[in-house]
């Protein structure tokens, strides 16, 4: 669901990233990738652990944004979280 501001900014050329969808896709991709490896080597295990930690760090960063907005203790999936990126025209 988009709001008027997001629609207007998108029409002006801004890019929108649905954070929940992006994190979910990373988790799904990692899950499917892990399924392709029956016997994990130490290198595989290290790779998967690093990816899991990276996804957790991303979630923690978004949670810190929610905390800053005084939305403490609420799960990410309970929010529509979008990143709106546009070029700075005030240069």
DOVO-136354 format. One record per residue: residue number from 1; x, y, z of N, C-alpha, C in turn. Coordinates in steps of 0.05 Angstrom, whole numbers, plus 5000, padded with zeros to 4 digits. Atoms other than C-alpha are relative to their C-alpha. Example, Ala and Ser with C-alpha at 12.3 -4.5 7.8 and 13.67 -1.06 7.14 Angstrom:
! DOVO-136354
r n:1, npx:5018, npy:4976, npz:5000, capx:5246, capy:4910, capz:5156, cpx:5018, cpy:5024, cpz:5000
r n:2, npx:4984, npy:4976, npz:4999, capx:5273, capy:4979, capz:5143, cpx:4985, cpy:5022, cpz:5014
***
This chain:
! DOVO-136354
r n:1, npx:5017, npy:4977, npz:5000, capx:5000, capy:5000, capz:5000, cpx:5018, cpy:5025, cpz:5000
r n:2, npx:4984, npy:4976, npz:5001, capx:5029, capy:5066, capz:4980, cpx:4983, cpy:5024, cpz:5008
r n:3, npx:5014, npy:4976, npz:4993, capx:5010, capy:5135, capz:5004, cpx:5004, cpy:5020, cpz:4978
r n:4, npx:4998, npy:4979, npz:5020, capx:5002, capy:5199, capz:4964, cpx:5029, cpy:5010, cpz:4997
r n:5, npx:4972, npy:4989, npz:5001, capx:5072, capy:5224, capz:4983, cpx:5018, cpy:4981, cpz:4985
r n:6, npx:4983, npy:5019, npz:5014, capx:5105, capy:5160, capz:4960, cpx:4994, cpy:4999, cpz:4970
r n:7, npx:5008, npy:5000, npz:5028, capx:5066, capy:5160, capz:4895, cpx:5011, cpy:5025, cpz:4986
r n:8, npx:4990, npy:4975, npz:5012, capx:5084, capy:5233, capz:4881, cpx:5030, cpy:4998, cpz:4996
r n:9, npx:4971, npy:5002, npz:5002, capx:5158, capy:5221, capz:4896, cpx:5008, cpy:4979, cpz:4979
r n:10, npx:4994, npy:5020, npz:5020, capx:5158, capy:5158, capz:4853, cpx:4996, cpy:5012, cpz:4972
r n:11, npx:5004, npy:4987, npz:5026, capx:5129, capy:5198, capz:4795, cpx:5022, cpy:5020, cpz:4994
r n:12, npx:4978, npy:4981, npz:5004, capx:5185, capy:5248, capz:4805, cpx:5027, cpy:4985, cpz:4995
r n:13, npx:4975, npy:5016, npz:5005, capx:5236, capy:5191, capz:4797, cpx:5012, cpy:4987, cpz:5024
r n:14, npx:4988, npy:5013, npz:4976, capx:5248, capy:5167, capz:4868, cpx:4997, cpy:4970, cpz:4998
r n:15, npx:5001, npy:5030, npz:4998, capx:5262, capy:5093, capz:4880, cpx:4990, cpy:4992, cpz:5027
r n:16, npx:5011, npy:5010, npz:4975, capx:5225, capy:5054, capz:4933, cpx:5008, cpy:4971, cpz:5004
r n:17, npx:4992, npy:5027, npz:4993, capx:5251, capy:4992, capz:4968, cpx:4983, cpy:4991, cpz:5024
r n:18, npx:5016, npy:5012, npz:4979, capx:5203, capy:4950, capz:5010, cpx:5019, cpy:4984, cpz:5018
r n:19, npx:4980, npy:5012, npz:4983, capx:5249, capy:4932, capz:5068, cpx:4992, cpy:4972, cpz:5009
r n:20, npx:5009, npy:5026, npz:4992, capx:5206, capy:4874, capz:5093, cpx:5004, cpy:4979, cpz:4978
r n:21, npx:4998, npy:5018, npz:5023, capx:5204, capy:4843, capz:5024, cpx:5029, cpy:4993, cpz:4994
r n:22, npx:4971, npy:5003, npz:5006, capx:5279, capy:4853, capz:5014, cpx:5013, cpy:4981, cpz:5020
r n:23, npx:4989, npy:5018, npz:4980, capx:5297, capy:4819, capz:5080, cpx:4989, cpy:4972, cpz:4997
r n:24, npx:5013, npy:5026, npz:5004, capx:5247, capy:4763, capz:5068, cpx:5013, cpy:4985, cpz:4976
r n:25, npx:4988, npy:5012, npz:5023, capx:5277, capy:4751, capz:4999, cpx:5029, cpy:4990, cpz:5006
r n:26, npx:4974, npy:5008, npz:4992, capx:5347, capy:4748, capz:5028, cpx:4999, cpy:4974, cpz:5016
r n:27, npx:5003, npy:5024, npz:4983, capx:5324, capy:4697, capz:5080, cpx:4992, cpy:4976, cpz:4983
r n:28, npx:5009, npy:5022, npz:5018, capx:5288, capy:4655, capz:5027, cpx:5022, cpy:4990, cpz:4982
r n:29, npx:4977, npy:5007, npz:5018, capx:5348, capy:4657, capz:4980, cpx:5020, cpy:4984, cpz:5015
r n:30, npx:4981, npy:5014, npz:4984, capx:5394, capy:4635, capz:5036, cpx:4990, cpy:4972, cpz:5007
r n:31, npx:5012, npy:5026, npz:4993, capx:5346, capy:4579, capz:5057, cpx:5002, cpy:4981, cpz:4976
r n:32, npx:4999, npy:5017, npz:5024, capx:5342, capy:4552, capz:4985, cpx:5029, cpy:4993, cpz:4993
r n:33, npx:4972, npy:5005, npz:5006, capx:5417, capy:4558, capz:4976, cpx:5011, cpy:4979, cpz:5019
r n:34, npx:4991, npy:5020, npz:4981, capx:5429, capy:4519, capz:5040, cpx:4990, cpy:4972, cpz:4994
r n:35, npx:5012, npy:5026, npz:5007, capx:5382, capy:4464, capz:5016, cpx:5016, cpy:4986, cpz:4977
r n:36, npx:4985, npy:5011, npz:5022, capx:5427, capy:4454, capz:4955, cpx:5025, cpy:4985, cpz:5010
r n:37, npx:4976, npy:5012, npz:4989, capx:5484, capy:4432, capz:5001, cpx:4993, cpy:4980, cpz:5021
r n:38, npx:5007, npy:5021, npz:4981, capx:5472, capy:4365, capz:5035, cpx:5021, cpy:4999, cpz:5022
r n:39, npx:4978, npy:5002, npz:4981, capx:5540, capy:4358, capz:5068, cpx:5016, cpy:5026, cpz:5000
r n:40, npx:4986, npy:4974, npz:4999, capx:5568, capy:4425, capz:5090, cpx:5029, cpy:4997, cpz:5009
r n:41, npx:4972, npy:4999, npz:4991, capx:5642, capy:4435, capz:5093, cpx:5003, cpy:5023, cpz:5020
r n:42, npx:4996, npy:4979, npz:4981, capx:5672, capy:4481, capz:5145, cpx:4998, cpy:5027, cpz:4986
r n:43, npx:5002, npy:4975, npz:5015, capx:5677, capy:4535, capz:5091, cpx:4971, cpy:5007, cpz:4994
r n:44, npx:5029, npy:4995, npz:5005, capx:5603, capy:4527, capz:5073, cpx:4987, cpy:5010, cpz:5025
r n:45, npx:5012, npy:4993, npz:4975, capx:5583, capy:4531, capz:5146, cpx:5008, cpy:5029, cpz:5007
r n:46, npx:4991, npy:4972, npz:4994, capx:5625, capy:4595, capz:5155, cpx:4985, cpy:5020, cpz:4982
r n:47, npx:5014, npy:4983, npz:5019, capx:5594, capy:4625, capz:5092, cpx:4971, cpy:5005, cpz:5009
r n:48, npx:5028, npy:4997, npz:4992, capx:5523, capy:4611, capz:5116, cpx:4997, cpy:5015, cpz:5026
r n:49, npx:5001, npy:4986, npz:4974, capx:5537, capy:4636, capz:5186, cpx:5004, cpy:5030, cpz:4995
r n:50, npx:4995, npy:4971, npz:5006, capx:5565, capy:4702, capz:5157, cpx:4975, cpy:5012, cpz:4987
r n:51, npx:5024, npy:4990, npz:5013, capx:5503, capy:4710, capz:5113, cpx:4977, cpy:5004, cpz:5020
r n:52, npx:5021, npy:4998, npz:4980, capx:5456, capy:4696, capz:5172, cpx:5006, cpy:5024, cpz:5018
r n:53, npx:4993, npy:4977, npz:4984, capx:5494, capy:4748, capz:5214, cpx:4995, cpy:5026, cpz:4986
r n:54, npx:5004, npy:4976, npz:5017, capx:5490, capy:4798, capz:5157, cpx:4970, cpy:5007, cpz:5000
r n:55, npx:5029, npy:4995, npz:5000, capx:5414, capy:4790, capz:5153, cpx:4991, cpy:5009, cpz:5027
r n:56, npx:5007, npy:4992, npz:4973, capx:5408, capy:4795, capz:5229, cpx:5008, cpy:5029, cpz:5005
r n:57, npx:4990, npy:4973, npz:4996, capx:5449, capy:4859, capz:5228, cpx:4981, cpy:5020, cpz:4986
r n:58, npx:5018, npy:4983, npz:5015, capx:5403, capy:4888, capz:5175, cpx:4973, cpy:5003, cpz:5015
r n:59, npx:5025, npy:4999, npz:4984, capx:5341, capy:4870, capz:5217, cpx:5005, cpy:5018, cpz:5025
r n:60, npx:4995, npy:4984, npz:4976, capx:5374, capy:4901, capz:5279, cpx:5002, cpy:5030, cpz:4993
r n:61, npx:4998, npy:4972, npz:5009, capx:5388, capy:4965, capz:5240, cpx:4971, cpy:5012, cpz:4997
r n:62, npx:5028, npy:4990, npz:5004, capx:5314, capy:4971, capz:5220, cpx:4986, cpy:5002, cpz:5027
r n:63, npx:5012, npy:4998, npz:4974, capx:5293, capy:4955, capz:5291, cpx:5010, cpy:5025, cpz:5015
r n:64, npx:4990, npy:4976, npz:4987, capx:5338, capy:5012, capz:5315, cpx:4986, cpy:5025, cpz:4989
r n:65, npx:5016, npy:4978, npz:5011, capx:5301, capy:5058, capz:5267, cpx:4973, cpy:5002, cpz:5013
r n:66, npx:5026, npy:5001, npz:4987, capx:5235, capy:5035, capz:5296, cpx:5002, cpy:5010, cpz:5029
r n:67, npx:4996, npy:4991, npz:4973, capx:5262, capy:5046, capz:5366, cpx:5003, cpy:5030, cpz:5001
r n:68, npx:4997, npy:4971, npz:5002, capx:5282, capy:5116, capz:5346, cpx:4973, cpy:5013, cpz:4997
r n:69, npx:5027, npy:4989, npz:5004, capx:5210, capy:5127, capz:5324, cpx:4981, cpy:4992, cpz:5023
r n:70, npx:5015, npy:5008, npz:4976, capx:5188, capy:5101, capz:5392, cpx:4980, cpy:4978, cpz:4994
r n:71, npx:5016, npy:5024, npz:5005, capx:5160, capy:5036, capz:5365, cpx:5013, cpy:4976, cpz:5012
r n:72, npx:4984, npy:5021, npz:4986, capx:5196, capy:4992, capz:5416, cpx:4984, cpy:4974, cpz:5001
r n:73, npx:5012, npy:5027, npz:4996, capx:5183, capy:4918, capz:5417, cpx:4981, cpy:4990, cpz:4980
r n:74, npx:5019, npy:5008, npz:5020, capx:5143, capy:4913, capz:5354, cpx:5015, cpy:4986, cpz:4978
r n:75, npx:4987, npy:5016, npz:5021, capx:5161, capy:4860, capz:5302, cpx:5000, cpy:5015, cpz:4973
r n:76, npx:4998, npy:4987, npz:5026, capx:5185, capy:4883, capz:5234, cpx:4977, cpy:4995, cpz:4982
r n:77, npx:5022, npy:5006, npz:5018, capx:5130, capy:4847, capz:5198, cpx:4973, cpy:5014, cpz:5007
r n:78, npx:5024, npy:4985, npz:4993, capx:5079, capy:4889, capz:5235, cpx:4999, cpy:5028, cpz:4989
r n:79, npx:4998, npy:4973, npz:5011, capx:5101, capy:4951, capz:5198, cpx:5004, cpy:4998, cpz:4970
r n:80, npx:4993, npy:4997, npz:5028, capx:5102, capy:4972, capz:5125, cpx:5025, cpy:5018, cpz:5001
r n:81, npx:4975, npy:4985, npz:4999, capx:5175, capy:4994, capz:5120, cpx:5010, cpy:5003, cpz:4972
r n:82, npx:4990, npy:4995, npz:5027, capx:5197, capy:5027, capz:5056, cpx:5023, cpy:5021, cpz:5002
r n:83, npx:4978, npy:4981, npz:5003, capx:5261, capy:5063, capz:5038, cpx:4995, cpy:5016, cpz:4974
r n:84, npx:5005, npy:4983, npz:5022, capx:5248, capy:5122, capz:4992, cpx:5026, cpy:5015, cpz:4994
r n:85, npx:4974, npy:4988, npz:5007, capx:5310, capy:5146, capz:4955, cpx:4996, cpy:5018, cpz:4976
r n:86, npx:5001, npy:4982, npz:5023, capx:5314, capy:5207, capz:4910, cpx:5025, cpy:5017, cpz:5000
r n:87, npx:4976, npy:4983, npz:5002, capx:5369, capy:5252, capz:4885, cpx:4995, cpy:5026, cpz:5014
r n:88, npx:5001, npy:4974, npz:4986, capx:5385, capy:5314, capz:4925, cpx:5001, cpy:5022, cpz:4979
r n:89, npx:5001, npy:4978, npz:5020, capx:5364, capy:5373, capz:4882, cpx:5007, cpy:5027, cpz:5012
r n:90, npx:4994, npy:4974, npz:4986, capx:5385, capy:5426, capz:4933, cpx:5030, cpy:5007, cpz:4997
r n:91, npx:4971, npy:4995, npz:5002, capx:5459, capy:5426, capz:4911, cpx:5005, cpy:5027, cpz:4988
***
